[in-house]
Amino acid sequence: RTPVLMENDDDESEIPDLYSEMVTIGSVARVMERNEDYAEAKQERGKLTPLETTFIKNEGRGQIKIGPNVISTRRGRAGGYRVDRDF
């Protein structure tokens, strides 16, 4: 799901107030990048990374599977597979 954009002055952030520092640092970094101050923005992004990790760890809903995708065909037979019969 993508968050709703904050376009008006009275719009409220979907991010809880507990993470206001993350929002502030991310906003400052975004403004610096728009002003082409890339070195300073990179420093701010460095501060932002651990905050984002904490946010995702605490607020993530676990909808994305982490790890390899194992696909089961459920086509096994007691006698094993035979190419001429099974495929």
C-alpha positions in Angstrom: 0.0 0.0 0.0 1.2 3.5 -0.7 0.6 6.3 1.8 -1.6 9.2 1.0 0.3 12.3 0.0 0.3 15.3 2.4 -0.6 18.2 0.1 -2.5 20.6 2.2 -1.6 22.4 5.4 -4.2 20.5 7.5 -3.2 17.0 6.2 -1.9 14.7 8.9 0.9 12.2 8.6 0.1 8.5 8.7 3.4 8.0 10.6 2.9 7.9 14.4 4.3 10.9 16.3 6.8 8.6 18.0 8.8 8.7 14.7 8.6 12.5 14.1 12.4 12.7 14.1 12.5 10.3 11.1 10.0 12.4 9.2 11.9 15.6 10.0 15.3 14.2 9.0 13.8 12.7 5.8 12.2 16.0 4.9 15.5 17.9 5.4 17.4 15.4 3.3 14.8 15.7 0.5 15.0 19.5 0.6 18.8 19.4 0.4 18.6 17.0 -2.6 16.3 19.4 -4.4 18.7 22.3 -3.7 21.5 20.0 -5.1 23.4 19.8 -1.8 24.1 16.2 -2.3 27.0 15.8 0.2 24.9 17.2 3.1 21.9 15.2 2.0 24.0 12.0 2.1 24.9 12.8 5.7 21.3 13.3 6.6 20.4 10.0 4.9 23.0 8.3 7.0 21.2 9.5 10.1 17.9 8.4 8.6 18.8 4.8 7.8 18.8 3.4 11.4 15.5 5.3 12.1 13.9 3.7 9.1 15.1 0.3 10.1 13.6 0.7 13.6 10.3 2.0 12.1 10.0 -1.0 9.7 10.9 -3.4 12.5 8.3 -2.0 14.9 5.5 -0.9 12.6 5.8 -3.5 9.8 2.9 -5.8 9.4 4.8 -8.8 8.1 3.1 -8.9 4.8 6.3 -9.4 2.8 7.9 -12.8 2.9 11.5 -12.8 3.7 13.7 -15.6 2.5 13.6 -18.0 -0.5 10.4 -18.9 -2.2 10.0 -22.7 -2.2 7.5 -23.9 -4.7 5.9 -27.2 -4.0 4.5 -29.1 -6.9 2.7 -31.6 -4.7 3.2 -34.2 -7.5 5.2 -36.7 -5.6 4.4 -40.4 -5.8 5.3 -43.2 -3.4 7.4 -44.9 -6.0 9.2 -41.7 -7.0 9.2 -39.9 -10.3 9.5 -41.6 -13.6 10.1 -39.4 -16.6 8.0 -41.5 -19.0 5.0 -41.6 -16.7 5.1 -38.4 -14.7 6.2 -35.7 -17.2 
